[in-house]
Amino acid sequence: IFDKYYSEDCPTEHALLTGKKRAVWVFHHPYIRTVFTDKLLTYQTLAEYAIPTVEVAYPVTDASVATARRALQQITASHPYAQDYNADVVLKERGGSGGNNVFHIRGDQYHVALSPEAAQYHYVLQPYIDTSGFRFGKYTGKIDLRLVVANGTILQSYIRIAREGEFRANAQQGGTVVYLSQ
């Protein structure tokens, strides 16, 4: 399994993958690292399985977000799961992780006020999927389901639940990770 996290970024997950009771071996092939640490390249490589993603021209401006939004709308309009998308989008740091530098842009808005630090990065735009009120077993809230698949076999599955008042479900942003039994 490809592990993009470093121990200081996500100690719980890293311990599960590298601890004494490790049941999964981690590898870091350079090509896989390149693909999975770049959200645009992930989409381009795995478009059939990945959420639609477009590049936002650098530097991020209202005009570059508007242009990216139009490009994304063209992709999502003909997407097999177009009904899952609404007018909201998410601006994400192209190489980011942990929910850092991720912004929810509502409706037809284009303006995002980036801090000077955040403005130095390259960004992508993705559709926002509203999972408010989603229910998975005894869990409710803004939830996303993650699967780890190799050769057509699900090796691991887990849900991430956003903390109250937050749209990001990342553990680093206060979200809860629940591993599901096979």
C-alpha positions in Angstrom: 0.0 0.0 0.0 1.2 3.5 -0.8 1.6 5.5 2.3 1.8 9.3 1.6 1.9 10.2 5.2 4.9 10.9 7.4 4.8 9.9 11.1 4.6 13.5 12.3 1.7 14.2 9.9 -0.6 11.3 10.8 0.9 9.3 13.7 -2.1 7.0 14.2 -2.4 5.9 10.5 1.4 5.6 10.2 1.6 3.4 13.3 -1.1 1.1 11.9 1.0 0.7 8.7 4.4 0.4 10.3 3.9 -0.9 13.9 4.8 -4.3 15.4 1.5 -5.8 14.4 1.8 -4.6 10.8 -0.4 -6.6 8.4 0.3 -4.4 5.4 3.6 -3.7 3.8 4.2 -0.1 2.6 6.0 0.8 -0.6 7.1 4.1 -2.1 7.7 3.5 -5.8 8.8 6.9 -7.3 6.0 6.9 -10.0 3.3 6.1 -7.5 4.6 8.8 -5.1 4.5 11.3 -8.0 0.9 10.4 -9.0 -0.6 10.3 -5.6 1.0 13.4 -4.2 -0.3 15.5 -7.1 -4.2 15.8 -7.2 -4.3 16.8 -10.9 -2.0 14.0 -11.9 -4.0 11.5 -9.8 -7.2 12.6 -11.8 -5.4 12.5 -15.1 -4.1 9.0 -14.4 -7.2 7.6 -12.8 -10.0 9.7 -14.4 -12.4 6.8 -14.5 -12.2 6.4 -10.7 -11.3 9.9 -9.4 -13.3 13.0 -8.7 -13.2 15.5 -11.6 -10.3 17.9 -11.1 -9.1 20.9 -13.1 -6.0 23.1 -12.6 -6.4 26.7 -11.4 -4.0 29.0 -13.2 -1.2 30.4 -11.0 -1.4 32.7 -9.2 -4.9 32.1 -7.9 -7.2 35.1 -8.8 -10.9 35.5 -9.0 -10.5 35.3 -12.8 -8.5 32.0 -12.7 -11.0 30.5 -10.3 -13.9 31.5 -12.7 -12.0 30.0 -15.7 -11.4 26.8 -13.8 -15.0 26.6 -12.6 -16.2 26.8 -16.2 -13.8 24.0 -17.2 -15.0 21.9 -14.3 -18.6 22.5 -15.2 -18.0 21.1 -18.7 -16.5 17.9 -17.2 -19.2 17.4 -14.5 -22.1 18.1 -16.9 -21.3 14.9 -18.8 -20.0 12.9 -15.8 -21.8 9.6 -15.1 -22.5 10.8 -11.5 -23.4 14.4 -12.4 -26.3 14.3 -10.0 -23.8 14.1 -7.1 -22.5 17.6 -7.9 -24.0 21.0 -7.2 -22.8 24.6 -7.8 -20.3 24.4 -4.9 -16.6 23.6 -5.5 -13.5 23.0 -3.4 -10.2 24.7 -4.1 -7.3 22.5 -2.9 -3.6 22.8 -2.9 -2.4 20.6 -5.8 0.2 18.8 -3.7 -1.5 19.3 -0.3 -2.6 16.8 2.3 -4.2 16.7 5.7 -6.9 19.2 4.7 -4.5 22.1 4.7 -5.2 24.9 2.2 -8.6 23.5 1.2 -11.4 26.1 0.7 -15.1 25.6 0.1 -16.4 28.0 -2.5 -20.2 28.3 -2.5 -22.6 28.7 -5.4 -21.4 31.0 -8.1 -18.7 32.8 -6.0 -15.2 33.1 -7.3 -13.4 35.0 -4.6 -11.1 33.2 -2.2 -9.0 35.2 0.2 -5.7 33.3 0.5 -3.1 34.2 3.1 0.3 35.2 1.7 1.6 31.7 2.7 -1.3 29.8 1.0 -1.0 32.0 -2.1 2.4 30.6 -2.9 1.0 27.2 -3.9 -0.6 25.8 -7.0 -4.3 24.8 -6.8 -6.9 22.5 -8.3 -10.7 22.8 -8.3 -13.0 19.9 -7.6 -16.8 19.6 -7.2 -18.0 19.8 -3.6 -20.0 16.7 -2.7 -22.4 17.6 0.1 -22.6 14.7 2.5 -24.4 16.6 5.3 -26.7 14.2 7.1 -25.1 11.1 5.6 -25.6 8.0 7.6 -23.2 5.0 7.7 -24.2 2.5 10.3 -24.3 4.3 13.7 -22.3 7.3 12.3 -24.0 10.4 10.9 -22.7 13.8 9.6 -20.4 14.8 6.8 -18.8 11.5 6.0 -16.6 10.2 3.2 -15.8 6.5 2.5 -12.3 5.5 1.6 -11.3 2.2 0.1 -7.8 0.7 -0.4 -7.9 -1.5 -3.5 -5.2 -3.7 -5.1 -5.7 -6.0 -8.0 -9.5 -5.6 -7.7 -9.5 -6.6 -4.0 -10.6 -4.3 -1.2 -7.7 -4.5 1.3 -9.0 -1.8 3.7 -12.0 0.4 4.1 -12.7 3.3 6.4 -14.9 6.3 6.9 -13.8 9.8 7.8 -16.3 12.0 9.7 -15.9 15.8 9.7 -16.1 17.5 13.1 -19.1 19.6 13.8 -19.1 22.8 11.7 -16.3 21.6 9.4 -16.6 20.4 5.8 -13.1 18.7 5.8 -13.1 15.1 7.3 -9.3 14.9 7.6 -8.1 13.6 11.0 -5.6 16.5 11.0 -8.6 18.9 10.9 -10.3 17.3 13.8 -12.1 14.6 11.8 -12.6 11.0 13.1 -11.3 8.0 11.2 -13.2 4.7 11.7 -11.8 1.6 10.2 -14.4 -0.9 9.0 -14.1 -4.6 9.4 -14.0 -6.8 6.3 
